[in-house]
Each structure stands twice: as structure tokens, then as C-alpha cells.
Amino acid sequence: MDVIIVPFLNLVISILGMLQFLLVVSVIMSWLVFFNILNIRNNFIRLTLEWLDALFEPMLSKIRMILPRFGIDISPIILILLISFLQGVIIRLLMKIS
């Protein structure tokens, strides 16, 4: 059974790491667009932002519903912390299995 579970959990950890990275990229790109460093009329930039928004907005909107309103949006920070927590739980589970 460990032959299947351990590689699967390693794959889940890798996917969560990629999600964290893409979330940071999404936040940085949104800042660059806000400060007019990146031009939203560029097709690559627009499509990348739309793809990242479609990926993360369902998760971020659920976090925003729970959080009180502040001056800035801290939902990406909360999502990064939740992903890190989940990675830690899976790593501990892997250590117990091995």
C-alpha cells in the first residue's frame, strides 16, 4: 500500500508547491498591472491574468467571505498559509508512513 500512497502524497505536495508559486506570481502581476508597469492590452499578459484569476478566484472569494474587510486584500496571504499548513500535514503523514 505504501507503494501507491507515498508517491501520491509526494505528487500532492509538489502540486501544492506549484499552486503557492503561481499564487505569488498572480499577486505580483496584479500589482504590476495596478502600477501600470505591465500593460493589460498585451494579449499574453491579459490571458495569463485571466487564467490565474480563473484558477485562484474561487478559493480567494471563499476566504474573502469569511474575513472582515480591511484596507488591503489579505486573502492571498491566508491562502498561502493554508497551503503551507496542508503541506506540513502531508509531510508529517509521510514521515509516519515511512
All heavy atoms as an XYZ file, in Angstrom:
799
protein
N       0.816     -1.199      0.000
C       0.000      0.000      0.000
C       0.858      1.261      0.000
O       0.483      2.259     -0.590
C      -0.918     -0.032      1.226
C      -1.994      0.984      1.171
S      -3.130      0.583     -0.138
C      -4.539      1.436      0.400
N       2.013      1.220      0.682
C       2.913      2.370      0.705
C       3.452      2.690     -0.681
O       3.833      3.827     -0.943
C       4.085      2.115      1.652
C       3.654      2.076      3.107
O       2.516      2.492      3.385
O       4.448      1.624      3.942
N       3.479      1.688     -1.544
C       3.992      1.884     -2.892
C       3.134      2.885     -3.661
O       3.624      3.618     -4.509
C       4.048      0.523     -3.642
C       4.459      0.701     -5.072
C       4.967     -0.438     -2.922
N       1.867      2.961     -3.343
C       0.953      3.880     -4.025
C       0.799      5.186     -3.250
O       0.812      6.274     -3.839
C      -0.425      3.212     -4.217
C      -0.286      1.998     -5.134
C      -1.431      4.201     -4.771
C      -1.521      1.159     -5.221
N       0.685      5.105     -1.937
C       0.370      6.290     -1.130
C       1.527      7.285     -1.091
O       1.303      8.493     -1.240
C      -0.043      5.870      0.295
C      -1.373      5.133      0.237
C      -0.156      7.083      1.215
C      -1.830      4.577      1.555
N       2.739      6.810     -0.893
C       3.883      7.722     -0.756
C       4.110      8.530     -2.034
O       4.229      9.765     -1.964
C       5.149      6.952     -0.318
C       6.371      7.845     -0.374
C       4.957      6.382      1.083
N       4.168      7.921     -3.219
C       4.321      8.754     -4.425
C       3.139      9.699     -4.659
O       3.316     10.830     -5.116
C       4.419      7.743     -5.567
C       4.835      6.479     -4.934
C       4.269      6.505     -3.556
N       1.933      9.245     -4.325
C       0.759     10.108     -4.482
C       0.856     11.326     -3.572
O       0.587     12.454     -4.006
C      -0.522      9.320     -4.195
C      -1.749     10.169     -4.237
C      -2.246     10.618     -5.453
C      -2.385     10.560     -3.066
C      -3.377     11.429     -5.504
C      -3.512     11.364     -3.111
C      -4.007     11.798     -4.329
N       1.237     11.124     -2.323
C       1.364     12.252     -1.400
C       2.500     13.183     -1.824
O       2.402     14.408     -1.659
C       1.554     11.754      0.024
C       0.331     11.072      0.651
C       0.658     10.565      2.047
C      -0.871     11.997      0.684
N       3.583     12.632     -2.357
C       4.662     13.475     -2.884
C       4.169     14.315     -4.058
O       4.542     15.486     -4.200
C       5.858     12.624     -3.303
C       6.683     12.176     -2.117
O       6.811     12.889     -1.129
N       7.225     10.978     -2.204
N       3.331     13.723     -4.898
C       2.749     14.461     -6.017
C       1.848     15.588     -5.506
O       1.897     16.710     -6.021
C       1.951     13.514     -6.918
C       1.237     14.148     -8.100
C       2.251     14.700     -9.097
C       0.317     13.136     -8.757
N       1.054     15.306     -4.484
C       0.174     16.329     -3.915
C       1.002     17.478     -3.331
O       0.666     18.653     -3.524
C      -0.760     15.719     -2.848
C      -1.507     16.799     -2.084
C      -1.740     14.748     -3.490
N       2.093     17.162     -2.651
C       2.970     18.202     -2.100
C       3.554     19.058     -3.219
O       3.622     20.289     -3.115
C       4.081     17.576     -1.232
C       3.487     17.008      0.051
C       5.171     18.595     -0.909
C       4.460     16.204      0.870
N       3.967     18.425     -4.314
C       4.513     19.174     -5.447
C       3.463     20.080     -6.078
O       3.745     21.238     -6.416
C       5.054     18.211     -6.501
O       6.104     17.455     -5.988
N       2.249     19.581     -6.235
C       1.169     20.395     -6.810
C       0.849     21.576     -5.907
O       0.654     22.703     -6.384
C      -0.073     19.523     -7.070
C       0.208     18.545     -8.214
C      -1.295     20.384     -7.371
C      -0.854     17.498     -8.416
N       0.829     21.357     -4.601
C       0.580     22.463     -3.666
C       1.689     23.508     -3.739
O       1.432     24.712     -3.652
C       0.420     21.924     -2.246
C      -0.854     21.142     -1.971
C      -0.801     20.515     -0.574
C      -2.077     22.008     -2.123
N       2.934     23.055     -3.908
C       4.050     23.989     -4.062
C       3.918     24.827     -5.330
O       4.179     26.038     -5.325
N       3.490     24.189     -6.414
C       3.275     24.934     -7.655
C       2.129     25.933     -7.504
O       2.203     27.055     -8.023
C       2.988     23.980     -8.812
C       4.220     23.256     -9.309
S       3.947     22.310    -10.813
C       2.970     20.952    -10.198
N       1.086     25.539     -6.778
C      -0.027     26.465     -6.532
C       0.443     27.689     -5.745
O       0.036     28.816     -6.042
C      -1.154     25.764     -5.782
C      -2.133     24.970     -6.619
C      -3.130     24.244     -5.719
C      -2.860     25.844     -7.606
N       1.279     27.457     -4.748
C       1.816     28.586     -3.981
C       2.613     29.520     -4.884
O       2.456     30.741     -4.821
C       2.726     28.086     -2.860
C       2.030     27.810     -1.579
C       3.018     27.438     -0.488
O       3.976     26.703     -0.724
N       2.771     27.928      0.693
N       3.458     28.950     -5.710
C       4.281     29.753     -6.614
C       3.394     30.561     -7.567
O       3.605     31.761     -7.762
C       5.241     28.858     -7.392
C       6.028     29.589     -8.435
C       7.087     30.400     -8.085
C       5.693     29.465     -9.779
C       7.800     31.085     -9.050
C       6.399     30.137    -10.742
C       7.455     30.957    -10.386
N       2.387     29.905     -8.162
C       1.507     30.596     -9.095
C       0.686     31.676     -8.400
O       0.391     32.723     -9.002
C       0.590     29.593     -9.795
C       1.266     28.691    -10.821
C       0.285     27.649    -11.320
C       1.837     29.503    -11.962
N       0.332     31.459     -7.148
C      -0.395     32.487     -6.398
C       0.480     33.717     -6.182
O       0.017     34.856     -6.336
C      -0.885     31.928     -5.068
C      -1.709     32.856     -4.190
C      -2.949     33.350     -4.928
C      -2.101     32.159     -2.905
N       1.733     33.515     -5.857
C       2.657     34.645     -5.691
C       2.833     35.376     -7.026
O       2.826     36.610     -7.079
C       4.009     34.163     -5.120
C       5.052     35.260     -5.173
C       3.830     33.659     -3.699
N       2.963     34.625     -8.116
C       3.071     35.239     -9.442
C       1.822     36.058     -9.753
O       1.910     37.177    -10.267
C       3.313     34.154    -10.523
C       3.123     34.715    -11.926
C       4.688     33.549    -10.375
N       0.665     35.525     -9.418
C      -0.590     36.227     -9.660
C      -0.654     37.545     -8.893
O      -1.064     38.579     -9.444
C      -1.757     35.324     -9.261
O      -2.967     35.998     -9.344
N      -0.261     37.516     -7.635
C      -0.283     38.741     -6.815
C       0.697     39.770     -7.369
O       0.355     40.948     -7.519
C       0.036     38.405     -5.342
C       0.299     39.655     -4.536
C      -1.091     37.586     -4.735
N       1.895     39.328     -7.714
C       2.894     40.265     -8.237
C       2.440     40.850     -9.571
O       2.579     42.054     -9.814
C       4.268     39.573     -8.357
C       4.816     39.298     -6.953
C       5.250     40.424     -9.162
C       6.075     38.464     -6.928
N       1.868     40.015    -10.440
C       1.383     40.526    -11.724
C       0.242     41.524    -11.528
O       0.184     42.536    -12.229
C       0.934     39.379    -12.627
C       2.078     38.633    -13.262
S       1.517     37.392    -14.429
C       0.934     38.407    -15.770
N      -0.633     41.269    -10.577
C      -1.730     42.220    -10.346
C      -1.186     43.551     -9.833
O      -1.705     44.621    -10.195
C      -2.746     41.642     -9.375
O      -2.226     41.546     -8.076
N      -0.144     43.518     -9.010
C       0.480     44.769     -8.564
C       1.111     45.506     -9.743
O       0.995     46.722     -9.851
C       1.551     44.503     -7.519
C       1.056     44.063     -6.187
C      -0.221     44.143     -5.700
C       1.831     43.447     -5.171
N      -0.269     43.612     -4.436
C       0.979     43.176     -4.084
C       3.162     43.081     -5.067
C       1.407     42.571     -2.919
C       3.600     42.476     -3.891
C       2.725     42.231     -2.837
N       1.801     44.757    -10.606
C       2.460     45.389    -11.754
C       1.442     45.997    -12.715
O       1.699     47.049    -13.307
C       3.353     44.376    -12.469
C       4.571     43.886    -11.672
C       5.317     42.813    -12.442
C       5.492     45.041    -11.308
N       0.302     45.369    -12.873
C      -0.755     45.944    -13.707
C      -1.332     47.182    -13.022
O      -1.577     48.213    -13.667
C      -1.860     44.900    -13.990
C      -3.101     45.550    -14.557
C      -1.337     43.831    -14.933
N      -1.539     47.116    -11.719
C      -2.101     48.248    -10.978
C      -1.220     49.490    -11.097
O      -1.709     50.608    -11.235
C      -2.297     47.872     -9.510
C      -2.859     48.979     -8.682
C      -4.210     49.297     -8.746
C      -2.035     49.713     -7.837
C      -4.735     50.331     -7.984
C      -2.549     50.743     -7.073
C      -3.903     51.056     -7.146
N       0.108     49.296    -11.055
C       1.039     50.419    -11.135
C       1.456     50.731    -12.571
O       2.439     51.450    -12.797
C       2.275     50.156    -10.265
C       1.969     50.189     -8.797
C       2.074     49.035     -8.032
C       1.560     51.352     -8.181
C       1.791     49.051     -6.671
C       1.266     51.379     -6.821
C       1.386     50.224     -6.078
N       0.727     50.178    -13.543
C       0.957     50.426    -14.977
C       2.355     50.045    -15.441
O       2.910     50.667    -16.347
C       0.658     51.884    -15.344
C      -0.812     52.185    -15.270
O      -1.635     51.340    -15.614
N      -1.143     53.376    -14.806
N       2.934     49.047    -14.838
C       4.222     48.534    -15.298
C       3.981     47.494    -16.388
O       4.710     47.426    -17.368
C       5.030     47.969    -14.118
C       5.353     49.101    -13.146
C       6.293     47.276    -14.603
C       5.944     48.662    -11.842
N       2.938     46.676    -16.198
C       2.511     45.739    -17.234
C       1.262     46.290    -17.902
O       0.379     46.843    -17.235
C       2.182     44.367    -16.631
C       3.340     43.549    -16.101
C       2.827     42.235    -15.518
C       4.364     43.272    -17.173
N       1.199     46.126    -19.207
C       0.065     46.631    -19.973
C      -0.952     45.512    -20.161
O      -0.649     44.471    -20.740
C       0.544     47.150    -21.327
C      -0.531     47.862    -22.090
O      -1.684     47.882    -21.685
N      -0.140     48.461    -23.206
N      -2.162     45.734    -19.696
C      -3.221     44.731    -19.773
C      -3.673     44.515    -21.225
O      -4.284     43.504    -21.542
C      -4.406     45.121    -18.862
C      -5.331     43.924    -18.616
C      -5.193     46.244    -19.442
C      -4.791     42.931    -17.694
N      -3.348     45.434    -22.124
C      -3.722     45.268    -23.524
C      -2.842     44.254    -24.250
O      -3.171     43.831    -25.345
C      -3.690     46.613    -24.247
C      -4.887     47.473    -23.869
C      -4.817     48.822    -24.485
N      -4.218     49.692    -23.468
C      -3.601     50.819    -23.700
N      -3.470     51.250    -24.924
N      -3.105     51.528    -22.722
N      -1.732     43.884    -23.642
C      -0.880     42.826    -24.189
C      -1.619     41.493    -24.035
O      -2.042     41.131    -22.937
C       0.451     42.807    -23.434
C       1.412     41.776    -23.966
O       1.017     40.724    -24.440
N       2.693     42.094    -23.863
N      -1.785     40.778    -25.141
C      -2.566     39.539    -25.112
C      -2.002     38.507    -24.146
O      -2.757     37.837    -23.437
C      -2.666     38.924    -26.515
C      -3.687     39.627    -27.360
O      -4.613     40.243    -26.841
N      -3.516     39.540    -28.663
N      -0.686     38.341    -24.111
C      -0.076     37.358    -23.216
C      -0.351     37.711    -21.759
O      -0.722     36.843    -20.964
C       1.429     37.263    -23.471
C       2.123     36.333    -22.530
C       1.988     34.958    -22.668
C       2.893     36.826    -21.487
C       2.613     34.095    -21.789
C       3.523     35.962    -20.602
C       3.384     34.592    -20.759
N      -0.171     38.967    -21.410
C      -0.407     39.413    -20.030
C      -1.873     39.221    -19.665
O      -2.211     38.694    -18.599
C       0.002     40.896    -19.855
C       1.481     41.096    -20.160
C      -0.351     41.406    -18.462
C       2.423     40.360    -19.258
N      -2.776     39.635    -20.558
C      -4.212     39.522    -20.285
C      -4.625     38.063    -20.122
O      -5.331     37.711    -19.173
C      -5.019     40.177    -21.402
C      -6.509     40.170    -21.164
C      -7.288     40.886    -22.255
N      -6.829     40.660    -23.618
C      -7.076     39.564    -24.341
N      -7.789     38.601    -23.826
N      -6.619     39.456    -25.574
N      -4.176     37.192    -21.026
C      -4.540     35.783    -20.938
C      -3.948     35.120    -19.696
O      -4.599     34.291    -19.054
C      -4.095     35.038    -22.200
C      -4.875     35.370    -23.467
C      -4.253     34.671    -24.673
C      -6.325     34.980    -23.318
N      -2.731     35.484    -19.345
C      -2.109     34.934    -18.142
C      -2.878     35.352    -16.899
O      -3.164     34.528    -16.025
C      -0.636     35.390    -18.036
O       0.058     34.994    -19.218
C       0.041     34.782    -16.825
N      -3.237     36.628    -16.817
C      -4.011     37.108    -15.671
C      -5.392     36.468    -15.613
O      -5.869     36.124    -14.528
C      -4.124     38.628    -15.708
C      -2.887     39.389    -15.264
C      -3.054     40.876    -15.530
C      -2.588     39.141    -13.807
N      -6.021     36.292    -16.754
C      -7.339     35.638    -16.773
C      -7.234     34.193    -16.311
O      -8.085     33.705    -15.562
C      -7.945     35.696    -18.177
C      -8.446     37.060    -18.567
C      -8.928     37.111    -20.008
O      -8.898     36.064    -20.692
O      -9.333     38.199    -20.446
N      -6.196     33.496    -16.759
C      -6.002     32.100    -16.358
C      -5.733     31.993    -14.861
O      -6.327     31.153    -14.184
C      -4.850     31.494    -17.158
C      -4.619     30.063    -16.857
C      -5.323     29.005    -17.336
C      -3.622     29.522    -15.982
N      -4.817     27.841    -16.820
C      -3.780     28.122    -15.982
C      -2.613     30.088    -15.207
C      -2.969     27.290    -15.235
C      -1.804     29.250    -14.463
C      -1.988     27.871    -14.487
N      -4.854     32.857    -14.348
C      -4.552     32.837    -12.913
C      -5.776     33.225    -12.087
O      -6.030     32.647    -11.031
C      -3.375     33.763    -12.608
C      -2.013     33.300    -13.106
C      -0.970     34.401    -12.949
C      -1.571     32.037    -12.394
N      -6.546     34.186    -12.586
C      -7.764     34.590    -11.887
C      -8.778     33.447    -11.863
O      -9.410     33.197    -10.832
C      -8.366     35.819    -12.570
C      -9.487     36.422    -11.769
O      -9.326     36.570    -10.539
O     -10.532     36.739    -12.367
N      -8.926     32.741    -12.972
C      -9.855     31.601    -13.013
C      -9.399     30.483    -12.080
O     -10.220     29.763    -11.514
C      -9.971     31.081    -14.442
N      -8.099     30.352    -11.895
C      -7.562     29.313    -11.020
C      -7.772     29.647     -9.547
O      -8.190     28.793     -8.761
C      -6.067     29.111    -11.308
C      -5.313     28.086    -10.473
C      -5.858     26.683    -10.754
C      -3.831     28.149    -10.774
N      -7.507     30.898     -9.159
C      -7.476     31.244     -7.740
C      -8.718     31.942     -7.218
O      -8.970     31.925     -6.012
C      -6.245     32.109     -7.433
C      -4.965     31.344     -7.534
C      -4.050     31.634     -8.532
C      -4.686     30.319     -6.660
C      -2.878     30.923     -8.635
C      -3.513     29.596     -6.766
C      -2.604     29.902     -7.760
N      -9.479     32.581     -8.062
C     -10.615     33.371     -7.573
C     -11.648     32.543     -6.812
O     -12.176     33.026     -5.806
C     -11.266     34.138     -8.718
C     -12.246     35.178     -8.260
C     -11.659     36.175     -7.274
O     -10.475     36.536     -7.393
O     -12.397     36.592     -6.360
N     -11.960     31.296     -7.217
C     -12.911     30.532     -6.398
C     -12.435     30.315     -4.961
O     -13.220     30.408     -4.019
C     -13.028     29.193     -7.139
C     -12.663     29.511     -8.547
C     -11.639     30.600     -8.463
N     -11.150     30.060     -4.785
C     -10.611     29.863     -3.436
C     -10.547     31.181     -2.676
O     -10.914     31.249     -1.495
C      -9.220     29.235     -3.510
C      -9.196     27.835     -4.070
S      -7.528     27.189     -4.224
C      -7.134     27.660     -5.905
N     -10.080     32.229     -3.353
C      -9.926     33.522     -2.690
C     -11.283     34.131     -2.318
O     -11.403     34.778     -1.277
C      -9.140     34.486     -3.583
C      -7.674     34.117     -3.813
C      -7.055     35.058     -4.839
C      -6.890     34.131     -2.521
N     -12.294     33.925     -3.135
C     -13.599     34.502     -2.824
C     -14.208     33.866     -1.575
O     -14.868     34.549     -0.788
C     -14.546     34.357     -4.011
O     -14.807     33.000     -4.276
N     -13.969     32.569     -1.378
C     -14.465     31.917     -0.160
C     -13.756     32.466      1.075
O     -14.383     32.655      2.125
C     -14.282     30.411     -0.266
C     -15.196     29.792     -1.305
C     -15.209     28.326     -1.212
C     -16.026     27.613     -2.241
N     -16.875     28.317     -3.111
N     -12.460     32.744      0.959
C     -11.710     33.321      2.076
C     -12.197     34.743      2.343
O     -12.357     35.149      3.496
C     -10.198     33.277      1.786
C      -9.719     31.828      1.737
C      -9.416     34.069      2.832
C      -8.300     31.657      1.272
N     -12.456     35.506      1.283
C     -12.937     36.886      1.449
C     -14.290     36.947      2.137
O     -14.594     37.911      2.834
C     -13.022     37.579      0.093
C     -11.688     37.932     -0.484
C     -11.845     38.689     -1.793
N     -10.573     38.748     -2.480
C     -10.338     38.214     -3.676
N     -11.307     37.633     -4.351
N      -9.138     38.300     -4.214
N     -15.130     35.936      1.926
C     -16.441     35.916      2.585
C     -16.290     35.757      4.092
O     -17.109     36.260      4.856
C     -17.299     34.772      2.025
C     -17.775     35.014      0.623
S     -18.866     33.777     -0.125
C     -18.756     32.348      0.864
N     -15.250     35.065      4.535
C     -15.046     34.817      5.963
C     -14.334     35.991      6.640
O     -14.672     36.354      7.762
C     -14.228     33.516      6.154
C     -15.007     32.323      5.605
C     -13.864     33.304      7.603
C     -14.202     31.046      5.528
N     -13.358     36.579      5.955
C     -12.541     37.645      6.545
C     -13.311     38.953      6.642
O     -14.104     39.283      5.764
C     -11.298     37.898      5.687
C     -10.226     36.832      5.685
C      -9.114     37.234      4.727
C      -9.657     36.629      7.063
N     -13.048     39.721      7.708
C     -13.601     41.080      7.746
C     -12.870     41.962      6.729
O     -11.747     41.660      6.323
C     -13.318     41.540      9.176
C     -12.192     40.698      9.640
C     -12.298     39.394      8.903
N     -13.492     43.024      6.308
C     -12.897     43.917      5.302
C     -11.822     44.797      5.942
O     -12.043     45.429      6.968
C     -13.967     44.791      4.693
C     -15.044     43.992      4.021
C     -15.260     44.477      2.633
N     -16.322     43.692      2.041
C     -16.185     43.067      0.902
N     -15.058     43.153      0.246
N     -17.182     42.372      0.405
N     -10.657     44.788      5.318
C      -9.553     45.659      5.714
C      -9.275     46.607      4.558
O      -9.917     46.540      3.519
C      -8.288     44.848      6.019
C      -8.412     43.972      7.238
C      -8.395     42.593      7.122
C      -8.534     44.520      8.494
C      -8.500     41.781      8.237
C      -8.639     43.729      9.618
C      -8.621     42.354      9.484
N      -8.278     47.438      4.715
C      -7.894     48.341      3.634
C      -7.255     47.614      2.467
O      -7.331     48.063      1.332
N      -6.618     46.481      2.748
C      -5.985     45.697      1.686
C      -6.546     44.280      1.711
O      -7.089     43.825      2.711
C      -4.443     45.656      1.835
C      -4.045     45.029      3.161
C      -3.843     47.044      1.695
C      -2.573     44.758      3.294
N      -6.391     43.602      0.595
C      -6.886     42.233      0.472
C      -5.807     41.274      0.981
O      -4.749     41.151      0.374
C      -7.219     41.946     -0.987
C      -7.807     40.575     -1.193
O      -8.276     39.973     -0.201
O      -7.824     40.112     -2.346
N      -6.075     40.614      2.104
C      -5.093     39.675      2.654
C      -5.469     38.226      2.367
O      -4.819     37.311      2.873
C      -4.912     39.884      4.174
C      -6.224     39.634      4.926
C      -4.338     41.252      4.467
C      -6.043     39.553      6.417
N      -6.467     38.010      1.523
C      -6.874     36.637      1.223
C      -5.771     35.814      0.561
O      -5.652     34.615      0.863
C      -8.148     36.626      0.389
O      -7.981     37.312     -0.818
N      -4.903     36.377     -0.312
C      -3.806     35.554     -0.841
C      -2.835     35.093      0.250
O      -2.337     33.965      0.200
C      -3.106     36.466     -1.844
C      -4.135     37.457     -2.244
C      -4.987     37.663     -1.027
N      -2.610     35.939      1.241
C      -1.724     35.556      2.341
C      -2.330     34.395      3.126
O      -1.640     33.432      3.469
C      -1.450     36.762      3.263
C      -0.711     37.852      2.503
C      -0.657     36.339      4.499
C      -0.635     39.166      3.227
N      -3.628     34.483      3.386
C      -4.322     33.411      4.107
C      -4.262     32.116      3.299
O      -4.019     31.037      3.854
C      -5.785     33.810      4.399
C      -5.852     35.097      5.214
C      -6.528     32.677      5.080
C      -5.220     35.017      6.582
N      -4.465     32.214      1.986
C      -4.414     31.012      1.142
C      -3.015     30.403      1.132
O      -2.875     29.179      1.201
C      -4.872     31.339     -0.283
C      -4.973     30.158     -1.234
C      -5.896     29.076     -0.689
C      -5.440     30.624     -2.614
N      -1.988     31.229      1.091
C      -0.608     30.714      1.145
C      -0.373     30.004      2.478
O       0.238     28.929      2.524
C       0.406     31.854      0.924
C       0.397     32.280     -0.546
C       1.816     31.432      1.338
C       1.224     33.501     -0.850
N      -0.856     30.589      3.565
C      -0.705     29.946      4.873
C      -1.462     28.623      4.944
O      -0.966     27.642      5.512
C      -1.165     30.888      5.978
C      -0.295     32.124      6.217
C      -0.952     33.046      7.231
C       1.092     31.729      6.655
N      -2.654     28.575      4.373
C      -3.427     27.332      4.358
C      -2.734     26.244      3.536
O      -2.702     25.078      3.938
C      -4.836     27.586      3.812
C      -5.783     28.346      4.719
C      -7.064     28.685      3.964
C      -6.088     27.552      5.965
N      -2.179     26.631      2.396
C      -1.452     25.659      1.572
C      -0.219     25.161      2.318
O       0.083     23.963      2.308
C      -1.085     26.272      0.209
C      -2.344     26.504     -0.621
C      -0.112     25.364     -0.551
C      -2.114     27.288     -1.900
N       0.505     26.061      2.988
C       1.680     25.654      3.767
C       1.293     24.704      4.892
O       1.999     23.718      5.154
C       2.380     26.880      4.358
O       2.901     27.681      3.352
N       0.176     24.997      5.559
C      -0.304     24.120      6.616
C      -0.621     22.731      6.061
O      -0.240     21.712      6.647
C      -1.542     24.722      7.279
C      -2.186     23.825      8.285
C      -1.623     23.648      9.541
C      -3.352     23.142      7.979
C      -2.210     22.807     10.469
C      -3.952     22.299      8.894
C      -3.377     22.126     10.146
N      -1.299     22.688      4.932
C      -1.646     21.414      4.313
C      -0.402     20.638      3.894
O      -0.334     19.416      4.083
C      -2.566     21.653      3.107
C      -3.207     20.445      2.476
C      -4.020     19.659      3.497
C      -4.095     20.873      1.319
N       0.591     21.338      3.368
C       1.854     20.676      3.020
C       2.514     20.089      4.270
O       3.034     18.973      4.236
C       2.812     21.654      2.351
C       2.498     21.929      0.916
C       3.447     22.936      0.316
O       3.816     23.926      0.968
N       3.841     22.713     -0.918
N       2.499     20.832      5.354
C       3.086     20.337      6.594
C       2.388     19.107      7.114
O       3.029     18.158      7.587
N       1.063     19.103      7.040
C       0.300     17.934      7.481
C       0.653     16.720      6.635
O       0.864     15.614      7.157
C      -1.221     18.236      7.422
C      -2.036     16.967      7.600
C      -1.592     19.261      8.477
N       0.737     16.907      5.328
C       1.060     15.782      4.437
C       2.480     15.293      4.686
O       2.739     14.077      4.687
C       0.846     16.183      2.970
C      -0.641     16.438      2.725
C       1.358     15.114      2.024
C      -0.957     17.030      1.373
N       3.409     16.198      4.930
C       4.798     15.786      5.211
C       4.865     14.978      6.498
O       5.552     13.954      6.570
C       5.721     17.027      5.258
C       5.895     17.580      3.838
C       7.072     16.688      5.872
C       6.596     18.913      3.772
N       4.125     15.424      7.523
C       4.097     14.651      8.785
C       3.494     13.264      8.552
O       3.942     12.261      9.120
C       3.296     15.391      9.846
C       3.892     16.698     10.302
C       5.096     16.471     11.128
N       4.716     15.784     12.338
C       5.328     15.898     13.483
N       6.363     16.686     13.573
N       4.941     15.241     14.531
N       2.462     13.200      7.729
C       1.854     11.920      7.396
C       2.838     11.017      6.659
O       2.932      9.821      6.943
C       0.598     12.145      6.542
C      -0.202     10.921      6.146
C      -0.754     10.225      7.379
C      -1.327     11.308      5.209
N       3.611     11.600      5.765
C       4.630     10.823      5.063
C       5.694     10.294      6.017
O       6.181      9.172      5.846
C       5.286     11.681      3.971
C       4.565     11.785      2.646
C       5.230     12.799      1.753
C       4.513     10.437      1.974
N       6.073     11.096      7.002
C       7.087     10.643      7.967
C       6.554      9.502      8.798
O       7.292      8.593      9.161
C       7.537     11.809      8.847
C       8.371     12.817      8.079
S       9.216     14.099      9.039
C       8.086     14.604     10.261
N       5.262      9.506      9.124
C       4.687      8.408      9.896
C       4.586      7.132      9.060
O       4.753      6.040      9.582
C       3.300      8.789     10.406
C       3.333      9.668     11.601
C       1.976      9.716     12.241
C       2.099     10.427     13.545
N       1.512      9.726     14.641
N       4.287      7.293      7.764
C       4.161      6.133      6.899
C       5.506      5.485      6.659
O       5.617      4.252      6.668
C       3.498      6.531      5.552
C       2.037      6.890      5.768
C       3.604      5.397      4.543
C       1.350      7.431      4.538
N       6.531      6.300      6.431
C       7.859      5.760      6.078
C       8.573      5.122      7.219
O       8.487      5.314      8.325
C       8.725      6.850      5.491
O       8.129      7.337      4.310
